[in-house]
Amino acid sequence: MPTAVASHILVSTEEQALELKQQIADGAAFADLAKEHSSCPSGKEGGSLGQFNQGAMVPEFDAVIFSDLPLGEVSDPIKTQFGYHLIEVQQRMM
């Protein structure tokens, strides 16, 4: 079964997600922004979700994790039932 290692930042609005993505593009550290802004408990760990299997996350999230998003690149905002996520995949094991 495919597995991945990823981090995310969870916020309530698409606008906030886009602002954070721009800050990352301008050189801000993903982990620092996750600690400061993410509403997910993983924010305390810089957004790290650790290693998990495909199917462990909600479908919209899983689709991005196991897509062709380049490793280390931050996704566009992804809407789920929890809010808007920015996702960064560090590793995929297919």
N, C-alpha and C positions, 0 to 999 in steps of 0.2 A: 504494500500500500504506500502511495506517495506521502512523504512528510515534508514539512517546511519549518524554517525558523524565521520568525517575523516580529515586527514591532508595529504599533499603531498609536495614533492620537485620536481620541473620540471627543467630539464637540457637538453642540446642539444645532448649529446652523451651517449651511453651506458657505456662507460669507466668511465665517470665522475659519473654516477649514481652508478656504482659498487664501486668506490672509496668512495663515501659518505656513501654507505651502510656499508662498512668496518669500516669507522670512527664511525658510530653509534654502530656497534657491539663492537668496542673498547671502548665505553663509552661516545662518543660525544652525545650531546643533539640534537634530531631531530629538534626541533624548532630553535635552534641556527644555525644549518646548513641550514635550510630553509631560514632564514633571510639573511644569507650570500651568498647562492648560487642559490636559486630558481629564475627562470625567470618569474614565475607567480606572479601577484599582491598579491596573498595570502601569499607569502613569507614574506611580512612585518608583517603578523600576525602569524609568525612561521609555515606557511604552512596550517593553519586551513581553512577548507572549511565550517565549521559549520555543521548544520544538513540539509540534502537534501533527496529527494525521489529517489527511484530506477527509472532509466530512465532519470534522470536529467543530467547525465554526458555522455561522449562518451562511446560507447559500451565496448571498451577494458578496460576502467577505471571501469565502472559499474560492469563488470564481476568479477573483483578482489574485489571490495568493498563488493559485496554480495556473496562471495565465502566462503570457509571454512578457509580463512586466520585467524589465531588466533588474537583476539583483542590485540592491543598493539605491535604486531609483524610487522616489516617492510617487505614489499613485495620485490620480485626481481624486477629489472627494467621492466617497462611496456611501450611498445612503442605505441604512439598515433600520430595523425597528428601534435600535438604540440611539441613532443619531447619524452624524457624518464622520467617516473615518478617513484618515490619511494612513496609508499602509506602506511599509518598507520591508521588502523580503530580503533577508540576509543569505538564506540558503534553501535550496530545494533538493530533495532526494527522491528521484522518481522510481 
